Amino acid sequence: MIPVPFIDLSRALAPIRAEVERAIVACIDRSSYLRGPETTAFEEEWAAFCGQSAAVCCNSGTDALSLAAMALGLATAVIPANTLPLTGIGLHRGGADVVIGEVDENGWLARPSDHDVPVLIFGRTPAPNTPEAALYDAAHAHGWQPPTGSAAAWSFYPTKTLGALGDAGAVTTNDIDLAREMRNLCGRDDRFYDHRQLTSRIDEVQAAVLRVKLRHLPRWLDERKVLGAEYRRQLGPLGICLQGESFEHLFCIRTPQRDALKTYLAARGIATKLHWEAPLHRLAGPWTTPNPCPVADRWTATILSLPIFPGLTFAEVGRICDEIGSFLGGISQA
């Protein structure tokens, strides 16, 4: 039995490895490691890809949220209960009072407000018919273009759709003054001092690697779309709940038999993950939860992420779907 990994970064890297290695060697040859030409170029290219005027790179997606919250002066940030704790931690470090909100059956914030920081979890676009937010957590949504008046925080963690060979993040915006403030806050200029300042900079090697990978991102996004469509084609008739179409950073299903299914697939060499193991209102953290979140509890208890990444084959998708079908068939006959 050949295992199916949850993600295999080497499959996407192998065809472009020579390009990546040349980019790294060029940084070494220049002895340029911080605040250099690769950072400037990647910021320009990433902003253009996102349809925005400016990008400010930093050390991580968490720091991106902190920088944006500081620069925007967010007093309150309402985030969904079904997100990674680092969303709340990053906003809190940026000075916002973080409030955990209940979600609806689609996983979006159930009660939209002017203080929302929507999280585009799994790579989904924002909920329809909701007002534009000042800031979005777009860590999962590479390929999405933010609204004109909004800022977006991005993660380039290695497993992201556009991932570094380490860690990195960015904020994109159309507000040039906001971008300048964030550059100061992340320590881009040694002459600037602010007591809130973070030492949070992308290094030249990561920027160079991301520039190479960005050239291939449209193809990788297309590949993820095709894989997501194949999952939907094969799993649709099985009667399980599927996530809506997205940029397919993750592909998630929902079933009341989630734990048993995860164990069943693992025994057959198929890796899966939970996003996430507990909703935020069940965790201690720098946030408040003014209302119960029973829908978020149901989400967390039933959701399972299946493998989806560039290089995953149709044969592997077919095997995963066949095993899920066999599991569900066994349940129905029990």
C-alpha positions in Angstrom: 0.0 0.0 0.0 1.5 3.3 -1.1 0.7 6.1 1.4 -1.1 9.3 0.2 0.5 12.2 2.1 -1.6 15.1 3.3 0.9 17.4 1.5 4.1 16.7 -0.4 5.9 20.0 -1.1 8.6 18.2 -3.1 6.2 17.5 -6.0 5.8 21.2 -6.8 9.3 22.1 -6.1 11.1 19.4 -8.1 10.3 20.9 -11.6 11.5 24.4 -10.5 14.3 23.5 -8.2 17.0 24.8 -10.5 15.3 28.2 -10.7 15.0 28.3 -6.9 18.6 27.4 -6.4 19.8 30.1 -8.9 17.8 32.7 -7.0 19.3 31.6 -3.7 22.8 31.6 -5.0 22.3 35.1 -6.5 21.5 36.4 -3.0 24.6 34.8 -1.6 26.7 36.2 -4.4 25.4 39.7 -3.7 25.8 39.3 0.1 22.4 40.8 0.4 20.2 39.3 3.0 17.8 42.0 4.3 16.0 45.0 2.9 17.4 44.4 -0.6 16.3 44.3 -4.2 14.5 40.9 -3.9 12.3 42.2 -1.2 11.4 45.3 -3.2 10.7 43.4 -6.3 8.6 40.7 -4.6 6.5 43.4 -2.9 5.8 45.1 -6.2 5.0 41.8 -7.9 2.8 40.4 -5.1 0.8 43.7 -4.9 0.2 43.6 -8.6 -0.9 40.0 -8.5 -3.4 40.9 -5.7 -4.6 43.9 -7.7 -3.4 46.3 -5.0 -1.0 49.2 -5.0 1.4 48.2 -2.3 2.6 45.2 -0.3 4.6 45.2 2.9 6.4 42.0 3.6 7.2 40.7 7.1 8.2 37.6 9.0 4.9 35.7 9.1 1.2 35.8 8.5 0.7 36.4 12.2 3.0 39.4 12.1 1.1 40.6 9.1 -2.1 40.7 11.1 -0.3 42.6 13.9 1.2 45.2 11.6 -2.1 45.8 9.8 -4.1 46.1 13.1 -1.5 48.6 14.5 -1.4 50.7 11.3 -5.2 50.7 10.9 -5.7 51.4 14.6 -8.2 48.6 15.0 -9.8 48.9 18.4 -12.0 45.8 18.1 -11.7 42.8 15.8 -14.5 40.2 15.5 -13.2 36.9 14.1 -15.0 33.6 13.6 -14.7 30.9 16.2 -13.6 28.4 13.5 -10.1 29.8 12.8 -6.5 29.2 13.9 -5.7 30.7 17.3 -2.9 32.7 15.7 -5.5 34.9 13.9 -6.7 36.2 17.3 -3.1 36.3 18.7 -1.9 38.4 15.8 -4.7 40.9 16.0 -4.4 41.1 19.8 -0.6 41.9 19.5 -1.6 44.6 17.1 -3.7 46.3 19.8 -7.2 45.1 19.0 -9.7 43.8 21.5 -10.5 40.4 19.9 -14.0 39.1 20.0 -15.0 35.6 19.0 -18.1 35.4 16.8 -20.5 32.5 16.1 -20.6 31.2 12.5 -23.5 30.2 10.3 -23.9 26.8 8.7 -21.6 27.8 5.9 -18.8 28.7 8.3 -19.0 32.5 7.9 -19.6 35.0 10.7 -23.3 34.7 11.6 -23.8 38.3 12.6 -21.8 40.7 10.4 -20.6 43.9 12.0 -18.4 46.9 11.2 -15.6 45.4 13.3 -15.3 42.1 11.5 -11.9 40.7 10.3 -13.2 38.0 7.9 -11.0 34.9 7.7 -11.0 33.3 4.3 -10.5 29.9 5.7 -9.9 27.0 3.3 -9.3 29.6 0.5 -13.0 30.7 0.3 -14.0 34.2 -0.8 -15.8 36.4 1.7 -19.5 35.7 2.5 -21.8 37.2 -0.1 -23.8 40.3 0.6 -21.6 41.5 3.4 -20.0 44.9 3.7 -16.3 45.3 2.8 -14.0 45.0 5.8 -11.0 47.2 6.7 -8.9 44.0 7.0 -9.1 40.4 5.8 -7.1 37.4 7.0 -6.3 36.0 3.5 -3.7 33.5 4.7 -5.5 30.7 2.9 -6.8 32.6 -0.1 -3.8 33.2 -2.5 -5.4 34.1 -5.9 -8.1 36.3 -4.3 -8.1 40.1 -5.0 -9.2 42.2 -2.0 -11.7 45.1 -2.3 -10.3 48.4 -3.3 -10.6 50.0 0.2 -9.4 47.0 2.2 -6.1 45.6 3.4 -5.4 41.9 3.4 -2.9 39.9 5.5 -1.2 37.0 3.8 0.9 34.1 5.0 3.7 32.4 3.0 4.2 29.6 5.5 5.8 26.6 3.6 2.5 24.7 3.2 0.5 27.7 1.9 -0.5 27.8 -1.8 2.4 30.3 -2.2 4.9 29.1 0.4 8.4 30.2 1.2 11.3 27.8 2.2 10.9 29.1 5.7 8.3 31.7 7.0 7.1 35.0 5.7 4.0 37.1 5.4 2.7 40.3 3.9 0.0 42.9 4.0 -1.4 44.4 0.7 -3.3 47.7 0.5 -4.2 50.5 -1.9 -3.4 53.1 0.9 0.2 54.2 0.3 0.3 56.0 3.7 -0.8 52.8 5.4 1.9 50.9 3.6 4.5 53.4 4.7 3.4 53.2 8.3 3.6 49.4 8.2 7.1 49.5 6.8 8.1 51.7 9.7 6.4 49.4 12.2 8.1 46.3 10.9 11.6 47.8 11.3 12.3 48.5 7.6 14.0 51.9 8.5 16.6 52.0 11.3 16.0 55.8 11.6 12.4 55.2 12.7 11.4 54.5 16.3 8.0 53.6 17.7 7.5 51.7 20.9 5.1 49.4 19.2 7.7 48.5 16.5 8.2 44.9 15.6 11.4 43.5 14.2 9.6 41.6 11.5 11.2 41.5 8.1 11.2 39.1 5.3 14.8 38.0 4.3 16.2 38.3 0.8 16.4 34.6 0.3 12.7 34.0 1.0 11.7 37.0 -1.2 13.8 35.6 -4.0 12.3 32.1 -3.6 8.8 33.6 -3.5 9.5 35.6 -6.7 10.3 32.3 -8.5 7.3 30.5 -7.1 5.0 33.4 -7.9 5.7 32.9 -11.6 4.2 29.4 -11.2 1.3 30.3 -8.9 -1.4 30.6 -11.7 -0.6 27.1 -12.8 -0.7 25.8 -9.2 -4.0 27.5 -8.6 -5.5 26.0 -11.8 -4.3 22.5 -10.6 -5.9 23.0 -7.3 -9.2 24.0 -9.0 -9.1 20.8 -11.1 -8.4 18.6 -8.1 -11.2 20.2 -6.2 -13.6 19.7 -9.0 -12.6 16.0 -9.2 -13.3 15.6 -5.5 -16.7 17.1 -5.9 -17.5 14.9 -8.9 -16.6 11.7 -7.1 -17.8 12.6 -3.6 -21.0 14.5 -4.6 -23.1 11.3 -5.0 -22.1 10.0 -1.6 -24.2 12.5 0.3 -21.6 14.0 2.5 -21.3 17.8 3.0 -18.6 19.4 0.8 -17.1 22.9 1.2 -18.2 25.4 -1.4 -15.9 26.2 -4.3 -12.8 28.2 -3.4 -9.1 28.7 -4.2 -8.8 25.2 -2.7 -6.0 25.8 -0.3 -7.7 23.1 1.7 -10.4 20.6 0.6 -12.8 19.8 3.5 -15.7 17.5 4.0 -18.1 17.3 6.9 -19.5 14.1 8.3 -20.9 13.1 11.8 -18.5 10.1 11.5 -15.5 12.3 11.1 -13.3 10.7 13.8 -14.1 7.1 12.6 -13.4 8.1 9.0 -10.1 9.7 9.9 -9.0 6.5 11.6 -10.3 4.4 8.7 -8.3 6.4 6.1 -5.2 6.4 8.3 -5.3 2.7 8.5 -5.2 2.6 4.7 -2.3 5.0 4.4 -4.3 8.2 3.6 -3.3 11.2 5.7 -5.9 13.8 6.7 -6.0 16.7 9.1 -8.4 18.7 11.3 -8.8 22.4 10.7 -9.0 22.9 13.6 -9.1 20.6 16.6 -11.0 23.1 18.8 -12.9 26.3 18.1 -11.5 29.5 19.7 -14.2 29.9 22.2 -13.1 26.6 23.7 -9.5 27.8 24.1 -7.9 30.2 26.6 -6.5 33.2 24.8 -6.5 37.0 24.5 -10.1 37.2 23.4 -13.7 37.3 24.7 -16.7 35.3 23.6 -19.9 37.2 24.4 -22.3 34.6 23.0 -22.5 30.7 22.7 -21.1 29.2 19.5 -22.9 25.9 19.0 -22.6 26.0 15.2 -18.8 26.4 15.5 -18.8 23.4 17.9 -20.6 21.3 15.2 -18.2 22.5 12.5 -15.2 21.5 14.6 -16.6 18.1 15.4 -17.5 17.1 11.8 -14.9 18.7 9.5 -12.0 16.8 7.9 -9.4 18.1 5.5 -8.4 15.8 2.6 -5.1 16.0 0.7 -5.0 18.6 -2.0 -1.7 20.0 -3.4 0.1 20.5 -6.8 1.3 17.1 -7.9 -1.5 15.1 -6.2 -2.6 12.7 -8.9 -6.1 11.8 -10.1 -5.4 8.2 -9.2 -4.7 9.3 -5.6 -7.9 11.4 -5.5 -9.8 8.4 -6.9 -8.3 6.1 -4.2 -9.2 8.6 -1.4 -12.8 8.9 -2.7 -13.1 5.1 -3.1 -12.1 4.6 0.5 -14.5 7.2 1.7 -17.2 5.5 -0.3 -16.3 2.1 1.2 -16.4 3.6 4.7 -19.8 5.2 4.2 -21.1 2.0 2.6 -20.1 0.1 5.7 -21.8 2.6 7.9 -25.1 2.3 6.0 -25.0 -1.5 6.2 -24.3 -1.6 9.9 
